[in-house]
Amino acid sequence: MIIPNTDSSGKIIQRISDTSGKLHMPAMPAGTGCRSLVQRFYALQAERVEAYRLFEEGHVAYLRTAPHYNFQRYRQLVHEITLAFSGISKELIEMKERLHEECERPDLSEHIEKLQEKERHKLELTAKLQLAKQNVVDHPEDESGPELVQELRQKIIKTVEAISEILQDFKYDSEELA
């Protein structure tokens, strides 16, 4: 496995595929109560934060191999991180439906839907940022490269702020369940 610091990322590793490509993801028990769903929501968000950290560490390591990039290792990392994000996302979609139907909490369901959209946007921006950073390394003479990197960082900051607001709303609206 190529993910850096795998010893500190046990939860993420559980979601990452083995050599056969099967996703390791603990299923949410069918009888899980509303309080447990909220607790699981926070655990999934922590896993997502860890996945982003590992993604960034892997990209930094990839850039250090310039100009003879180790693309195979980086591509494997991207694949594994994609599987982790996909697993988190699938579980959140199931959770969203259960909060709406079983717990009769459409407000919490709506927060998850908004969160998923912002997280999708953040991932797209992160991928663009990584490409822009590589472009800066590969073409230092291009003066627009650092500007694009800075612009993308600002967009990510704004997206993270929006995510934080959604998480605050979720926390406030779910307090009686926690």
Disulfide bonds with the S-S distance in Angstrom:
Cys34-Cys103 1.95
